[in-house]
Amino acid sequence: MLRGGTTAALAIGEAVAIPGGGVRLSWQPHPEAEHYELRFYSTALTEIGRRDVGSQPTVTIGPADMP
């Protein structure tokens, strides 16, 4: 959600491990969303990376895609 926009409950699916070290993530789509952005955070909650994942509510991330 954009800052200042409407809020909605976020339903996140279970992460699925992919052979070779990847992971598939999914979530319930928001009816007003045009695209999604995945953000990576360290254990100290410092942002360490971002990825624009397009308009689909799912993404597969391989080891090379992770920060």
GUDO-718300 format. One record per residue (C-alpha): residue in three letters; x, y, z. Coordinates in nm, 4 decimals, decimal comma, always signed. Layout:
N
@r: ALA	X: X	Y: Y	Z: Z $
...
This chain:
67
@r: MET	X: +0,0000	Y: +0,0000	Z: +0,0000 $
@r: LEU	X: +0,1203	Y: +0,3491	Z: -0,0713 $
@r: ARG	X: +0,1642	Y: +0,5847	Z: +0,2176 $
@r: GLY	X: -0,1573	Y: +0,7731	Z: +0,2767 $
@r: GLY	X: -0,3619	Y: +0,5187	Z: +0,0803 $
@r: THR	X: -0,6338	Y: +0,2915	Z: +0,2015 $
@r: THR	X: -0,5419	Y: -0,0007	Z: +0,4222 $
@r: ALA	X: -0,6416	Y: -0,3621	Z: +0,3805 $
@r: ALA	X: -0,5618	Y: -0,6889	Z: +0,5524 $
@r: LEU	X: -0,2654	Y: -0,8645	Z: +0,3940 $
@r: ALA	X: -0,2939	Y: -1,2397	Z: +0,3452 $
@r: ILE	X: +0,0445	Y: -1,3988	Z: +0,2814 $
@r: GLY	X: +0,0738	Y: -1,7539	Z: +0,1531 $
@r: GLU	X: +0,3216	Y: -2,0069	Z: +0,2840 $
@r: ALA	X: +0,6725	Y: -1,9772	Z: +0,1377 $
@r: VAL	X: +0,7644	Y: -2,2784	Z: -0,0752 $
@r: ALA	X: +1,1272	Y: -2,3949	Z: -0,0982 $
@r: ILE	X: +1,2477	Y: -2,4548	Z: -0,4530 $
@r: PRO	X: +1,5244	Y: -2,7076	Z: -0,5286 $
@r: GLY	X: +1,8564	Y: -2,5297	Z: -0,5669 $
@r: GLY	X: +1,7982	Y: -2,2790	Z: -0,2860 $
@r: GLY	X: +1,5158	Y: -2,0658	Z: -0,4201 $
@r: VAL	X: +1,1830	Y: -1,9776	Z: -0,2666 $
@r: ARG	X: +0,8354	Y: -1,9071	Z: -0,4073 $
@r: LEU	X: +0,6328	Y: -1,6387	Z: -0,2295 $
@r: SER	X: +0,2665	Y: -1,5582	Z: -0,2804 $
@r: TRP	X: +0,0015	Y: -1,3298	Z: -0,1340 $
@r: GLN	X: -0,3634	Y: -1,2387	Z: -0,1772 $
@r: PRO	X: -0,3903	Y: -0,9734	Z: -0,4508 $
@r: HIS	X: -0,5229	Y: -0,6303	Z: -0,3599 $
@r: PRO	X: -0,7975	Y: -0,5117	Z: -0,5992 $
@r: GLU	X: -0,6399	Y: -0,1667	Z: -0,6446 $
@r: ALA	X: -0,2783	Y: -0,2811	Z: -0,6833 $
@r: GLU	X: -0,1049	Y: -0,2085	Z: -1,0133 $
@r: HIS	X: +0,2229	Y: -0,3743	Z: -0,9156 $
@r: TYR	X: +0,4013	Y: -0,5166	Z: -0,6140 $
@r: GLU	X: +0,7435	Y: -0,4507	Z: -0,4674 $
@r: LEU	X: +0,9307	Y: -0,7013	Z: -0,2536 $
@r: ARG	X: +1,1629	Y: -0,5561	Z: +0,0108 $
@r: PHE	X: +1,4380	Y: -0,7419	Z: +0,1934 $
@r: TYR	X: +1,5329	Y: -0,6525	Z: +0,5523 $
@r: SER	X: +1,8206	Y: -0,7565	Z: +0,7740 $
@r: THR	X: +1,7606	Y: -0,9008	Z: +1,1195 $
@r: ALA	X: +1,8116	Y: -0,5438	Z: +1,2476 $
@r: LEU	X: +1,5209	Y: -0,4343	Z: +1,0213 $
@r: THR	X: +1,7481	Y: -0,2324	Z: +0,7932 $
@r: GLU	X: +1,6383	Y: -0,2456	Z: +0,4308 $
@r: ILE	X: +1,8997	Y: -0,4353	Z: +0,2285 $
@r: GLY	X: +1,7261	Y: -0,4733	Z: -0,1067 $
@r: ARG	X: +1,4166	Y: -0,4274	Z: -0,3235 $
@r: ARG	X: +1,2671	Y: -0,5986	Z: -0,6217 $
@r: ASP	X: +0,9762	Y: -0,4886	Z: -0,8379 $
@r: VAL	X: +0,7809	Y: -0,8081	Z: -0,8974 $
@r: GLY	X: +0,5217	Y: -0,6774	Z: -1,1430 $
@r: SER	X: +0,1467	Y: -0,7206	Z: -1,1229 $
@r: GLN	X: +0,1207	Y: -1,0888	Z: -1,0265 $
@r: PRO	X: +0,0764	Y: -1,1810	Z: -0,6578 $
@r: THR	X: +0,3548	Y: -1,4395	Z: -0,6692 $
@r: VAL	X: +0,7292	Y: -1,4413	Z: -0,7218 $
@r: THR	X: +1,0004	Y: -1,7054	Z: -0,7388 $
@r: ILE	X: +1,3384	Y: -1,5922	Z: -0,6098 $
@r: GLY	X: +1,6570	Y: -1,7824	Z: -0,6774 $
@r: PRO	X: +1,9774	Y: -1,7582	Z: -0,4725 $
@r: ALA	X: +2,1261	Y: -1,5059	Z: -0,7189 $
@r: ASP	X: +1,8239	Y: -1,2762	Z: -0,6676 $
@r: MET	X: +1,8689	Y: -1,2490	Z: -0,2927 $
@r: PRO	X: +2,0736	Y: -0,9643	Z: -0,1442 $
